[in-house]
């Protein structure tokens, strides 16, 4: 399953933490076992924010992977999942 990191600073605010966990769950459901078609590697997603997250738009989603193709594929899915 895809690896999603939730930055530790979300623990400082229960609402922000809840938003981040909800987004992480939604992304796991949407992405499932997505892997690079060329290299077979799983991408990594990191969720973070500057200050308190009041909406999903306040959460930064950083996608890293073995190549641009898998990163772009995951970014498209992330944008759809965020609504």
PyMOL commands that set and color helices and strands:
alter all, ss='L'
color gray80, all
select helices_A, chain A and resi 8-12+14-31+56-58+68-82
alter helices_A, ss='H'
color red, helices_A
select strands_A, chain A and resi 3-6+44-48+60-64
alter strands_A, ss='S'
color yellow, strands_A
deselect
rebuild
show_as cartoon
